[in-house]
Amino acid sequence: MVAAYVLLAVIIVGFFTGAAFFVVAKIERELIDKRLAHAAELWAADSYSAVQSQTLDLSFFKGALIPQPLQTLSPGTHELRLNGRALHVLLGEANGERYAVVDDQSDFESIESSSYITLGIAFLGGIGLAILIGRASANRVILPLTKLASAVQSARIDGSLPGLDATDEIGVLARAIEDRTTQLSLALQRERWFTADVSHELRTPLTIMLGAAEILTSRLQDRPDLLVMTERIRRNAAETARQVGALLQLARAPENTEHVLVDLKPLIEHELERCQPLLRGKSLQLKLIAPENVIVKAIPELVTIALSNLLRNACQHTEQGTITVSLTAYHIVVEDSGAGLPEVVRVRLFDRFVRGEDDFGGGSGLGLSIVKRVTEHLGWGIQHDPGSNGGSRFTLLLSIAT
């Protein structure tokens, strides 16, 4: 705003300054140069007189009477200073003899200098006034808005936003932001409470199910056909318990969660073993490429749920070939040899409830969105690329422990 006022002042004052220069130049040309030319015509016609010379306030010189400093000048109109006086001189030639008409313009030069000084003062004064007006307007309009934007950017949600008591548009905006921030905070808090409460309430029945499954396992040692079903119940109950624990971790703010050192290779091996039942009836292999152990600071439950979702999706959507998990110090890559994903699904791959048209696995469309939330919570990254064998490649970008 200050710059706009200054620019406006520069344009306006500059326009009037240019107009003043044009007027002064025109006055000089019309009143001085033309008067010298007219006097020269009278001189050449020998029709001048002493009275006319005094009336015109001009000095006439001819031949050898021309002052020495003027004799070296070429014919035409000249401006020079001589003995502290500002002179306009017209030199010409009539009847084979040089002549000079001299007009003393010291008074005019003084007026002209005063005019330029006045214009300069007016120019600087206009710029200064524009700066003062611009700063006053900025302090009145822009500064409260800047303070409000800074407060919103710094995530101040404690009811201390500036401008809440103002009666102008800034006050309306501040109160609207405060109200929306409060609503979002309450909604987020309700979501966290709900997730934590559900996770807590589910732990008890899951614990009972696991205990019952273990008792059944011990009592049905002589019934191998029933042991398979009991083991399935125990495994699914344990898996659900782990997912509930992961949801409880996601319900917490990332800055309030404690990361521990996690050895990724054993964790991946365990998840690959748990996925073996999903390969029944398929010509499909699980392969791990991990030349070295990789230890990161993370939350084991969340890492497990991310890997579990990626591997389960790969197993469900790949009928034959190989699912390869590659582990390095910088990333975990899960690549399958399935049919890949259509472009319409790739665009919104990590959104909730996004499923492919041929999703025969009966998925809910939440798996990859949960993986996205998990990676964000851990401070990791995830990206999807087409696989080298036509399937999909998911890459988890790790945050390495130091």
C-alpha positions as CSV (number, residue, x, y, z in Angstrom):
1,M,0.0,0.0,0.0
2,V,2.9,2.4,0.8
3,A,4.5,1.5,-2.5
4,A,1.2,2.2,-4.3
5,Y,0.9,5.7,-2.7
6,V,4.5,6.5,-3.5
7,L,4.1,5.4,-7.1
8,L,0.9,7.5,-7.5
9,A,2.8,10.5,-6.0
10,V,5.7,10.0,-8.4
11,I,3.4,9.8,-11.4
12,I,1.4,12.9,-10.5
13,V,4.4,15.0,-9.3
14,G,6.5,13.8,-12.2
15,F,3.8,14.8,-14.6
16,F,3.5,18.3,-13.3
17,T,7.3,18.6,-13.1
18,G,7.6,17.6,-16.8
19,A,4.8,20.1,-17.6
20,A,6.6,22.8,-15.7
21,F,9.9,22.1,-17.6
22,F,8.0,22.2,-20.9
23,V,6.4,25.6,-20.0
24,V,9.7,27.1,-18.9
25,A,11.4,26.0,-22.1
26,K,8.6,27.3,-24.2
27,I,8.7,30.7,-22.3
28,E,12.4,30.9,-22.9
29,R,12.0,30.1,-26.6
30,E,9.1,32.5,-27.1
31,L,10.2,35.4,-25.0
32,I,13.9,35.4,-25.5
33,D,14.9,33.7,-28.7
34,K,12.2,35.2,-30.8
35,R,12.9,38.6,-29.2
36,L,16.5,38.3,-30.2
37,A,15.6,37.3,-33.7
38,H,13.3,40.3,-34.0
39,A,16.0,42.7,-32.7
40,A,18.4,41.2,-35.2
41,E,16.0,41.9,-38.0
42,L,15.8,45.5,-36.9
43,W,19.6,45.7,-36.7
44,A,20.1,44.3,-40.1
45,A,17.6,46.8,-41.6
46,D,19.3,49.7,-39.9
47,S,15.9,50.7,-38.5
48,Y,16.8,50.5,-34.8
49,S,17.3,53.5,-32.5
50,A,18.7,54.1,-29.0
51,V,15.2,54.4,-27.7
52,Q,14.2,51.0,-29.1
53,S,17.4,49.4,-27.7
54,Q,16.6,50.7,-24.2
55,T,13.0,49.6,-24.6
56,L,14.0,46.1,-25.6
57,D,16.7,46.0,-22.9
58,L,19.2,44.7,-25.5
59,S,22.8,45.5,-26.3
60,F,23.9,45.7,-29.9
61,F,27.5,45.3,-31.2
62,K,28.9,45.4,-34.7
63,G,32.2,44.5,-36.2
64,A,35.2,45.3,-34.0
65,L,32.9,46.5,-31.2
66,I,31.8,43.0,-30.5
67,P,33.3,42.0,-27.1
68,Q,36.2,39.6,-27.4
69,P,34.5,36.6,-25.6
70,L,31.7,36.8,-28.2
71,Q,33.9,37.0,-31.3
72,T,34.8,33.3,-31.2
73,L,31.2,32.1,-31.2
74,S,29.6,30.8,-34.3
75,P,26.5,32.4,-35.9
76,G,23.3,31.5,-34.1
77,T,21.8,31.7,-30.6
78,H,24.1,31.0,-27.6
79,E,23.7,30.9,-23.8
80,L,26.7,31.8,-21.7
81,R,27.8,33.4,-18.4
82,L,30.1,36.4,-18.6
83,N,31.2,38.4,-15.5
84,G,28.7,36.6,-13.4
85,R,25.8,37.5,-15.7
86,A,23.6,35.1,-17.7
87,L,23.5,36.2,-21.3
88,H,21.6,35.1,-24.4
89,V,23.6,36.1,-27.5
90,L,22.5,36.1,-31.1
91,L,25.3,36.4,-33.7
92,G,24.7,37.0,-37.3
93,E,26.0,38.8,-40.4
94,A,24.5,41.6,-42.4
95,N,26.1,43.4,-45.4
96,G,29.3,41.4,-44.9
97,E,29.7,42.5,-41.3
98,R,29.2,40.5,-38.1
99,Y,26.9,41.7,-35.5
100,A,25.8,40.5,-32.0
101,V,22.6,41.1,-30.1
102,V,23.1,40.5,-26.3
103,D,20.2,40.0,-23.8
104,D,21.0,40.0,-20.1
105,Q,18.7,37.2,-18.6
106,S,20.2,37.1,-15.1
107,D,16.8,37.9,-13.6
108,F,15.1,35.3,-15.7
109,E,17.7,32.7,-14.7
110,S,17.2,33.5,-11.1
111,I,13.4,33.0,-11.5
112,E,14.0,29.8,-13.4
113,S,16.3,28.4,-10.6
114,S,13.8,29.3,-8.0
115,S,11.1,27.6,-10.0
116,Y,13.1,24.4,-10.2
117,I,14.0,24.4,-6.5
118,T,10.3,24.9,-5.7
119,L,9.4,22.0,-8.0
120,G,12.0,19.8,-6.3
121,I,10.7,20.7,-2.9
122,A,7.2,20.0,-4.1
123,F,8.3,16.6,-5.5
124,L,10.0,15.5,-2.3
125,G,7.2,16.8,-0.2
126,G,4.7,14.9,-2.3
127,I,6.7,11.7,-1.9
128,G,7.0,12.3,1.8
129,L,3.3,12.9,2.1
130,A,2.6,9.8,0.1
131,I,4.8,7.7,2.5
132,L,3.0,9.2,5.5
133,I,-0.5,8.5,4.1
134,G,0.6,5.0,2.9
135,R,2.0,4.1,6.3
136,A,-1.0,5.4,8.1
137,S,-3.4,3.5,5.8
138,A,-1.2,0.3,6.1
139,N,-1.2,0.6,9.9
140,R,-4.9,1.0,9.9
141,V,-5.8,-1.7,7.4
142,I,-2.9,-4.0,6.6
143,L,-1.2,-4.3,10.0
144,P,-4.2,-5.8,11.8
145,L,-4.6,-8.3,8.9
146,T,-0.9,-9.2,9.0
147,K,-1.0,-9.8,12.8
148,L,-4.1,-12.0,12.3
149,A,-2.4,-14.0,9.6
150,S,0.7,-14.5,11.7
151,A,-1.4,-15.6,14.7
152,V,-3.3,-18.1,12.5
153,Q,-0.1,-19.4,11.0
154,S,1.5,-19.9,14.4
155,A,-1.6,-22.1,15.3
156,R,-2.7,-20.0,18.2
157,I,-6.0,-21.6,19.2
158,D,-6.3,-20.4,22.7
159,G,-8.7,-17.6,22.0
160,S,-6.1,-15.0,21.8
161,L,-6.3,-14.1,18.1
162,P,-5.8,-10.3,17.6
163,G,-8.8,-8.3,16.5
164,L,-11.5,-10.3,18.2
165,D,-13.0,-7.2,19.7
166,A,-12.8,-5.1,16.6
167,T,-16.0,-3.9,15.0
168,D,-14.7,-3.7,11.4
169,E,-14.1,-6.4,8.8
170,I,-10.9,-7.6,10.6
171,G,-13.0,-8.3,13.7
172,V,-15.6,-10.3,11.7
173,L,-12.7,-12.3,10.0
174,A,-11.0,-12.9,13.4
175,R,-14.1,-14.2,15.0
176,A,-15.0,-16.4,12.1
177,I,-11.5,-17.9,12.2
178,E,-11.7,-18.4,15.9
179,D,-15.1,-20.1,15.6
180,R,-13.9,-22.4,12.8
181,T,-10.7,-23.2,14.7
182,T,-12.7,-24.1,17.8
183,Q,-15.1,-26.3,15.8
184,L,-12.2,-28.2,14.1
185,S,-10.4,-28.6,17.4
186,L,-13.5,-30.1,19.0
187,A,-14.1,-32.4,16.0
188,L,-10.5,-33.6,16.2
189,Q,-10.7,-34.1,19.9
190,R,-14.0,-36.1,19.5
191,E,-12.3,-38.3,16.8
192,R,-9.4,-39.0,19.1
193,W,-11.6,-39.8,22.0
194,F,-13.8,-42.0,19.9
195,T,-10.8,-44.0,18.5
196,A,-9.2,-44.3,21.9
197,D,-12.5,-45.4,23.5
198,V,-13.3,-47.9,20.8
199,S,-9.7,-49.3,21.0
200,H,-9.9,-49.5,24.8
201,E,-13.3,-51.2,24.8
202,L,-12.3,-53.8,22.2
203,R,-9.3,-54.9,24.1
204,T,-11.4,-56.8,26.7
205,P,-13.4,-59.0,24.3
206,L,-10.3,-59.6,22.2
207,T,-8.3,-60.7,25.3
208,I,-11.2,-63.1,26.2
209,M,-11.2,-64.5,22.6
210,L,-7.4,-65.1,22.7
211,G,-7.7,-66.8,26.1
212,A,-10.5,-69.0,24.9
213,A,-8.6,-69.9,21.8
214,E,-5.6,-70.9,23.8
215,I,-7.8,-73.1,26.1
216,L,-9.4,-74.7,23.1
217,T,-6.0,-75.4,21.6
218,S,-4.8,-77.2,24.8
219,R,-8.1,-79.3,25.0
220,L,-8.3,-80.2,21.4
221,Q,-4.9,-81.8,20.9
222,D,-6.5,-85.0,19.9
223,R,-8.7,-83.2,17.3
224,P,-6.4,-82.0,14.5
225,D,-9.4,-81.0,12.3
226,L,-10.6,-78.6,15.0
227,L,-7.2,-77.3,15.9
228,V,-7.0,-75.7,12.5
229,M,-10.1,-73.7,13.2
230,T,-8.9,-72.8,16.7
231,E,-5.6,-71.6,15.4
232,R,-7.4,-69.5,12.8
233,I,-9.5,-67.9,15.6
234,R,-6.4,-67.2,17.7
235,R,-4.5,-65.8,14.8
236,N,-7.3,-63.4,13.7
237,A,-7.9,-62.3,17.3
238,A,-4.3,-61.6,17.7
239,E,-4.2,-59.7,14.4
240,T,-7.3,-57.7,15.5
241,A,-5.6,-56.9,18.8
242,R,-2.6,-55.6,17.0
243,Q,-4.7,-53.4,14.7
244,V,-6.6,-52.0,17.7
245,G,-3.3,-51.1,19.3
246,A,-2.2,-49.4,16.1
247,L,-5.5,-47.4,15.9
248,L,-4.8,-46.4,19.5
249,Q,-1.4,-45.1,18.5
250,L,-2.9,-43.2,15.5
251,A,-5.4,-41.6,17.8
252,R,-2.5,-39.9,19.6
253,A,-0.8,-36.8,18.3
254,P,2.5,-37.6,16.6
255,E,4.5,-35.4,19.0
256,N,3.1,-37.3,22.0
257,T,4.1,-40.8,20.8
258,E,7.3,-42.5,21.8
259,H,9.4,-44.0,19.1
260,V,11.6,-47.0,19.9
261,L,14.4,-48.7,17.9
262,V,12.9,-51.3,15.6
263,D,14.8,-54.0,13.7
264,L,12.9,-54.2,10.4
265,K,14.2,-57.4,9.0
266,P,12.7,-59.8,11.7
267,L,9.5,-57.7,11.6
268,I,9.2,-58.2,7.8
269,E,10.0,-61.9,8.1
270,H,7.2,-62.3,10.6
271,E,4.7,-60.5,8.3
272,L,5.7,-62.7,5.4
273,E,5.1,-65.8,7.5
274,R,1.7,-64.5,8.5
275,C,0.7,-64.0,4.8
276,Q,1.4,-67.6,3.9
277,P,-2.2,-68.7,4.3
278,L,-3.2,-66.1,1.7
279,L,-1.2,-68.0,-0.9
280,R,-3.1,-71.2,-0.8
281,G,-4.3,-72.3,-4.2
282,K,-2.0,-69.8,-6.0
283,S,1.2,-70.2,-7.9
284,L,2.8,-67.4,-5.9
285,Q,5.9,-66.9,-3.9
286,L,7.0,-64.4,-1.2
287,K,10.6,-63.3,-1.4
288,L,12.6,-61.1,0.9
289,I,15.8,-59.2,-0.2
290,A,17.5,-57.8,2.9
291,P,21.3,-57.9,2.7
292,E,21.6,-56.2,6.1
293,N,19.7,-55.4,9.2
294,V,18.1,-52.0,9.3
295,I,17.2,-50.4,12.6
296,V,14.9,-47.3,12.7
297,K,13.2,-45.3,15.3
298,A,9.5,-46.0,14.9
299,I,6.4,-47.5,16.5
300,P,6.4,-51.3,15.9
301,E,2.6,-51.6,15.8
302,L,2.3,-48.9,13.1
303,V,5.1,-50.4,11.0
304,T,3.4,-53.8,11.3
305,I,0.0,-52.5,10.2
306,A,1.6,-50.7,7.2
307,L,3.5,-53.7,6.0
308,S,0.5,-56.0,6.7
309,N,-1.8,-53.9,4.5
310,L,0.7,-53.7,1.6
311,L,1.4,-57.4,1.7
312,R,-2.2,-58.4,2.1
313,N,-3.2,-56.2,-0.9
314,A,-0.4,-57.7,-3.0
315,C,-1.4,-61.3,-2.1
316,Q,-5.1,-60.6,-2.8
317,H,-4.4,-59.0,-6.2
318,T,-1.7,-61.3,-7.5
319,E,-2.5,-64.8,-8.8
320,Q,0.9,-66.0,-9.8
321,G,4.5,-65.0,-9.9
322,T,6.4,-63.4,-7.1
323,I,5.9,-60.8,-4.4
324,T,9.2,-59.3,-3.5
325,V,10.0,-57.2,-0.4
326,S,13.3,-55.3,-0.6
327,L,14.8,-53.7,2.5
328,T,17.6,-51.1,2.4
329,A,18.8,-48.5,4.8
330,Y,16.6,-46.0,3.0
331,H,13.4,-47.7,2.0
332,I,11.1,-50.8,2.0
333,V,9.8,-51.8,-1.4
334,V,6.9,-54.1,-1.9
335,E,6.6,-55.2,-5.5
336,D,4.2,-57.7,-7.0
337,S,3.7,-59.3,-10.4
338,G,0.0,-58.7,-10.6
339,A,-2.1,-56.8,-13.1
340,G,-1.3,-53.4,-11.8
341,L,-3.6,-50.5,-11.1
342,P,-5.7,-48.6,-13.6
343,E,-5.0,-44.9,-14.1
344,V,-8.3,-43.9,-12.6
345,V,-7.4,-45.6,-9.3
346,R,-3.8,-44.4,-9.3
347,V,-4.9,-40.8,-9.2
348,R,-6.7,-41.2,-5.9
349,L,-4.9,-44.2,-4.7
350,F,-4.4,-43.1,-1.0
351,D,-7.9,-41.6,-0.6
352,R,-10.5,-43.4,1.6
353,F,-12.9,-45.9,0.0
354,V,-11.0,-46.0,-3.3
355,R,-11.3,-49.5,-4.9
356,G,-10.5,-50.9,-8.3
357,E,-13.4,-52.1,-10.5
358,D,-12.0,-55.6,-10.3
359,D,-11.5,-55.7,-6.6
360,F,-12.4,-59.3,-6.1
361,G,-10.9,-59.4,-2.7
362,G,-13.8,-57.6,-1.2
363,G,-11.6,-54.8,0.3
364,S,-13.1,-51.8,1.9
365,G,-10.8,-49.3,0.2
366,L,-9.4,-48.2,3.5
367,G,-6.1,-50.2,3.5
368,L,-3.9,-47.8,1.6
369,S,-5.4,-44.7,3.2
370,I,-4.5,-46.3,6.6
371,V,-1.0,-46.9,5.3
372,K,-0.8,-43.2,4.2
373,R,-1.8,-42.1,7.7
374,V,0.6,-44.5,9.3
375,T,3.6,-43.2,7.2
376,E,2.6,-39.6,8.0
377,H,2.4,-40.4,11.7
378,L,5.9,-42.0,11.6
379,G,7.4,-39.2,9.5
380,W,7.9,-41.5,6.6
381,G,6.9,-41.3,3.0
382,I,5.1,-43.6,0.6
383,Q,5.0,-43.6,-3.2
384,H,3.5,-45.9,-5.9
385,D,5.1,-46.8,-9.2
386,P,4.3,-49.4,-11.9
387,G,6.2,-52.6,-11.2
388,S,9.0,-53.9,-13.4
389,N,6.8,-57.0,-14.1
390,G,3.6,-55.1,-14.8
391,G,2.3,-55.1,-11.3
392,S,2.6,-52.4,-8.6
393,R,5.6,-51.2,-6.5
394,F,5.0,-49.5,-3.2
395,T,8.0,-47.8,-1.6
396,L,8.1,-46.8,2.1
397,L,10.7,-44.0,2.5
398,L,12.3,-44.5,5.9
399,S,13.3,-42.0,8.6
400,I,16.6,-43.5,9.7
401,A,17.6,-43.6,13.4
402,T,21.0,-42.0,14.2
